[in-house]
């Protein structure tokens, strides 16, 4: 399996004890990322919060870092990374912050060091559009939104 080395910086000494993003298991695609907060945050039902992580990363061109929800938080508490997958671009050098939303029925508590989301690093391809008058035909054609069955 290929491995990519990515530069990462911790921003505030107060949170240097928190782990860097890490894989939970050998087969994990996503790395857990941790809440770098001084005080407990309460996310009320329907609320949206921005959670700091105390890290900044330097991606190589051609890579993005996707922010995704943690499945356990989603199913057990209704907590989602709101714009999942969010994208951290290769030219962004600011703090990685996680947008969390509470779609559950109860307030949700975030404590310092809680695992709040996952990061997945992925290659991407930039495109150039070739505008044409007509696209090639396919058997599916314009069928969408359930046209291939349930």
Beta strands, then each sheet from edge to edge (+ up, - down):
strand 1: 7-10
strand 2: 22-23
strand 3: 31-34
strand 4: 41-43
strand 5: 48-52
strand 6: 55-58
strand 7: 63-68
strand 8: 79-81
strand 9: 86-88
strand 10: 97-102
strand 11: 108-110
strand 12: 115-123
sheet 1: 1+ 6-
sheet 2: 2+ 3- 12+ 7- 9+
sheet 3: 4+ 11-
sheet 4: 5+ 10- 8+
end
